[in-house]
Every structure is written in structure tokens, then in C-alpha cells.
Amino acid sequence: KLTQKNINDACSPSYTKTFLPTAEHLTTLADTAAAKGKAHHAEASALYLRACAVYRIARFPYITAFPAVNDVTKWQAWEAQKEAYAKAGQLWECPLQEVVVEHTHRKGGDREGGIPVYVRVPKGEQEKSHPVVVLMTGLDGYRPDNTVRCEEFLGRGWASVVVEIPGTADCPADSADPSSPDRLWTSLLEWMGRDGRFDMKRVMVWGLSAGGYYAVRIAHTHREQLVGCVAQGAGCHYFYDREWMDKADGHEYPFELSPAFAMKHGFKSVEEYKANVQKKFSLLETGIIQKPSTRLLLVNGTLDGLMPIEDSMMLFEYGTPKEARFFKGALHMGYPLANGSVYPWMEEVMASVRD
């Protein structure tokens, strides 16, 4: 239908609306299956997740509510995706719980309303504290888009807490304030400590794509509270270089990259973003990576066309010694081979903690 109607702008309402009937139909089919009882829960869950995948495509390439919703039509798709995902999550053996964590360290431009997170814990051990992975999402992949990873965590006896990063989706942090994530994570970790379901000696962070920046940052700013961090496809300094940004647009990403990143970082225009973002947000320029860190695994493809591999390589020159797995010839995040290296590393780090 996109080609039939000559819809070429993914940021247009017509692009998003093209996908909505299919997503709504899948949700209706899922509702019907779910109403038939437990024997049909697997079928219903699969249909809900298919609907979520379509809603995700519909809300591409990027949404934010900071300081205000940037696209009303895409936001409707986002709300519908969350609704369908919540229905699926209640059918699972380890059900999904959405928690709105109080942002106790909120200040400045941080928005009211709390920090929405998705929580899942291993089956049958609700009263026990579990090792936990805090999964930080990316520019366009948000909380409902990480079911497979969370299932991997549950299969290892780990809980999961999935959270969006500043400047995306429901995150309340001031996207224009480079220090806002530090307040965000402090509020989150303090809540996790009070909650009782999480083993606070075994808290690991995994940041995906744009979330990799925050994984690198938190590895330094909250190092004593974390057993380890994975930064996959992270950009933290060279990514913010004007020359790189000029080339990254129209490269690997199927949409325009700079407008989304400009808005994500609180800039009013692409030109303002390119002129000022490196000095303001670079983890090198701001001195973050010169500090000690917890264990930090850097993962990416050597030919990443979004986040330069040099950003990961640079981290070996500063602070605490790092670990890495780079995939020769692979693109952004090192797919498809990357996860085969990440999970064993996570297992080893979790197992290294002694009570």
C-alpha cells in the first residue's frame, strides 16, 4: 500500500496509518483467542506480539514525549502497541508487570509522572531476590520490543527491568541535560533496592544501540552498584562528530538519522545539534570515561555505519581496563553473531559474585 499510494515519508501520518488496520486486526484475532481460555494462550500471545511488531513499524522512525509528544499519530500507535503487549504479557508463564517508578531524584527539566519500566521475574520464586539485568533500550526500539532477550534472562534465572533512555518514548528525563540520566538511574536503582525482588549484588546493565551510550556512562557513574555492563553498538564521542554525522545519514539506517538524534538530545535543529552536541554530550569531552568503571564489555561490528567502532576502541585508552568483542565486517551492533558472545560473558560475570 505504501507504494500504491506513493507514500515515501516515514514521518508522515499517512505512513503510520497504513499499518494500523493490520495491527488492529491482529489484536482482534488475539483477543478472540485469549477469550477461549488457557489452551489458546500461546496462540493469543503470538498474535499480540505480531500486532506489536506491526505497531512498532508504524511508529518508526522515532517518538518522544519530551518536552511534548512529537507525533500524535505515531504516539497513538505506541499506546496501542503497549496495550497489546500488556495483554500478551499477562498470558506468559512469567507475567509482565509495568511499574511506574517514582523519580525521587527528579529536578530541573525532568518531567513529572515517574519512570515506566517493564519487570519480569523467574517463575515460582516471587519472594526470592534474583540477579537482574537492566535493559536500556535504543532510539527506536522500546520496552515492548525486547521479549526474546527477557526470555533469555528468565531462562538463566535472572529478572529483567526494561527502561527507555532519555529523549525517547516514555522516559521522563530531561533530554537536553547531559546529567539527567545519572538522576534517572539513581532513582531506578534505589527503587530496585527497596523492591525486594532483585539481588542488588548482581545487577547488570545492557545498553542497546543508543542505549549503549548510557551503559558506558552508568558503568562509570554508578560503578559500585553494578556487577557489569554491556555496551552494544555504543556511540560516545566520535559519533557526535559533524563529519561522521554527515556521512551516517543515508548510510545503514533506513530513515534520516540526524533529525531524530537532534530531537532526542533536546536540540531545536539539526544544525544546532551538529554544532554543539559533541562538546555537550561526549563522554570524553565531559570527563566521564576518565573515571574508574565496573566491568564493561564493548560489542559491535567493525563496519557499523551508525555508531563508529572507534568509539568502542577509544575506551581502552581511558580509565579502568575494558573487555570487548568486535565482529569483523559486521554492521551495527555486530549482528547476527553478537549475542553468542554477550550471554556467556554475562553468565561468567554473574557467577563471579560471591555472597
N, C-alpha and C positions, 0 to 999 in steps of 0.2 A: 504493500500500500504506500510505503514511503516513496518508492519510485513511480508508482502510478500517479500519485498526487504531486510529484516533483517537490517533495519536502527534503530540503538539504541542510536545514539549520537545526541542529540538535537542541539549541537553546530556545526554540520556538514552541509555543503552546501546541501547535498542530503536531509536532513531533511526538510530544508526550501523549497527547490524546489518541494518537494512532494505536498505541499499545494497550490502552485502558480496557477496551471491551474484552480482549483476550484474557487479561488478568482477572477481570471481574467474572468472566465465565468460568475460569478455573477455580476461583474462590467459591462460586456457587456449587460446582461439582464437589468440591471438598466438603462444603457444609452438608451436602446431601449424604456423602459417605460417612462423615462423622456422626450424623444423626442415627445411623444404622447400628451403632454400638461398637464395642471394643474390637470385635472381629474385623472391623473395617478401618480401624485407626491408622494402620500403616498406609492404606490406600489414601485416606484423607490427608495424612501428613505429607505424602509425596505430592499430592495435588496442591496443597497450600504452598509448599516450597517451590513448585513450578510457577505458581502465581507470583510469589515473591521475586523470582528471577525475572519475570516479565516487568513487574513494577520497578525493579532495580534498573533495567534497561530504559524504562520510561522516564525515570528521574535523572538519568545521566545528562550532562557530564558532572554536575556539581550542584549541591544545595547547601545553604546555610541559613540560620535564623539569627545570625549576629551581624550587625545590631538589629536587623529586621529580616524577615523572610525575603530571599532574593528572587524567588519564582513561585508564585501562588499555585500554578498548575502542577509543577513538579512536587511542590510540598504536599499537595493532595495525594499524589502517587506515593509519596513517602509515608504519609499517615496510613494509607491503605495497605502498604507493604507491612508496616509494623502490626497492624490489626490482624492480617493474615498470618504473620509469623507467630503472634501470640497464640492464635488458635492452634497452630501446629505444635507449638511448644508445650501445650497442656496435654497433648496426646503421647508425649515421649516418656520412656521409662525413667529418665532423669529429667523432670519437667523444667521448663524455663520459668524463671522469675524475673520480672522487671522491678528494679528498686530505684527510687529517686533518692540519691544520697544527698544529705544536707551539705551544702558548700560552706562549711564553717569558717573557711579562710577567705571567703569572698571579699573583695574590696575593689575600689576604683571602678572600672567599667564592666566588671564581671556581672553577668545577668542574674537576676533572682530566679528561683524555681528549682534549684538543685541540679544534681549530676545524674542523668539517667544511665543506668548500667543494666546489662543482662547477666544474670547469675545462674549457673548450674553447678550442682554438686553431685558426687557419685551416689548411686542408688543405695538405699538401705542403711546409710551411715549419716543420717542428718545431724545427729548430735555430736559427731566426731569432727575434729578440725582437720582440714585437708591441705596438702600442698596446693598452691593456687597459681594460675597463670593470668596475669592482667594483659589482655589483648587490646592493643591500641590500634585503632583502625586507620584508614587512609583518606585520601582526598575524595574518593567516590565510592569506596566500599565501607559500609557502616555496620552497626550491630547485627542486623538480621542476615548479614552476608557471610557468616563465619561458622555455619553449622558443622562442617566437616572438621575443622580444627578443634572445635569444642568437643566433638565426639572423640577425637584422638586424645584429648586431655582426660576425659572421663574414663576412657579405656585404660589409662595409666594410673587411675585413682586420684586424679587431680581435679580440683574445682576450676571454674573459669569465671572471670569477670571481664566482660567486653565493654569497652568505653570508647566514645568518639573523641577526636582530638580537636583542639581549639580551631575555630573558624569553619567547622563542618557540622552539618546536621543539627543535633540537639545539644551540642556542647555549650555550656554557659560561660566559658572562659572568654575574656576579652581578647579577641584575635589580634588586635593591634598592639598588645602589651607582651613583649618577649618573656616576661617573668610570670605571666598568668598561668602557664602550665605547672609551675612549681607549686602555686597555691592549690591548683586543681588536684594534683597528685597527693599533696599533704592531706587535704580533706578526705580523699578517697581512701588512703592508707589508714588514716585514723578511724574511719568508719569500719574498715575491714577488721582492724584490731578489736573493735568493740563488738562486732557481729557474732563472733564465736565459732563460725564455720570454717575459718581459714587458719592454717598453721602459719603464723607470722614469721617463723624461722625459715620457711620455704616459700617465699613469694618471688615469682619470676615475672619479668615483663617481656612481651614480644611485640615489637612495633613493625607494622607492615607499610612499606612504601613511604608515603608522607608521615606515617606513624613512626617510621624508623628514626626520624629526627628526634622525636620525643623519647624514644627508647635510649638513644645516645645521651640525651640531656638528663633523663632521670637516673641513668646509670652513674652519673656524676653528682647530681644534686641530692639524691636520696640513697646513696650507695650503701649506707649501713642498714637500710631496711629491706634490701633486696639481695637474694642469693645469686642472681644473674640476670642479664638482659640479652635479648636477641634484637639486633637492628638489621632488618632485611630490606634491601633496596633504599638505604638511607641517603638523603642529601643533607649536608650540614654546613657547607661553606662554598665550594666551587659551584654547587647547584645554583647558588644565588648570584653568580657572576653574570653580568649582562651578555657577554659573548656566548656563554653556554645557553642562556635562556633564549637568545635569538635563534640558536640552532635547534633547541629542543622542541620548539613549536613546529608542528607539522612533521615530526620525526616518528617516534614509536607510538605516541598516544594518538588515538583516533579523533580527538577533539582538540580545540585550541587550549593550550595549557596555561599560558600566561594570564589570561583574564581570570581564570579560576583561582590561580595562586595569588594574584593581586588581591582579590576579594578575601581569600582565606587569611591573608596576613593583615587585613584591615586597611589596605591602600585604596584610594579612590580611582586610580587609573593604572593601566599597565606601565606607562612611562614613569609614574611616581614610584611604582613597585621596583622597576628595574634600576632606578637611580638610587634607591635608599635601602632596599631590603638586606643587602649583604652586611652593611655596617650595623644594622639594627638587629638582625636575627642570626647571623653566622655564629656558630658555636666556637669558632676560632676567634673571631673579632671580639666576642663578648667574654672570652676567657674561660668558658665552661670546660673545654676539653683539656685545659692545663691542670685541672684538679684531679685528685685520685678518683678512681671509679670502682664499682663492683666488677665481677667478671662480665665481659662484654664480647659477644660473638657477632661478627660482621659478616653478612651474607649478601651476595649479589652476583649478577652476571657481568663479565668483563666488558660486554658491549651494551650495557644499559644505556638507552637513549633518553631516559628521563632524569635519573639521578646518577651523576658521573661516578664511576668506580673509584676515581681519585679521592672522593670524599671519604670512602671507607679506608683506603690506603693511607691517607693523611693521618688518621687517628693513631697509627702506630708510632708517630713521631712525638706524641704528647702523652703526659700523664702515666697512668698505670698500663703495663703491658696488656695487649688485647689478643683476641683469638679471631680467626677468620676462615671462611671457606668461599673462595671465588670460583665461578664456573666459566671456563674459557669459552668464548664465543656465544655465551648465553645473553639474553636480553634482560629486561627489568626484573629484578628480584631473583634472578637465577633460575627461573622455572624452565623445564619441569622437574629438574633434579634436586632443587634446593631442600625441600622438606626432608629428603632422605638423610641429610646431614644435620638438620636442625633438631629433629626429635631425639636422636641418640645423644647429642650434646646436652639437651635439656634433661634427659634421664640421668646422665652422669652427674650433672651439677646438683640436681635434686637429691640424688643418692649420697652426695658428698657431705651433706649436712648431718652432724651428729647431735643427738639430743643431750 
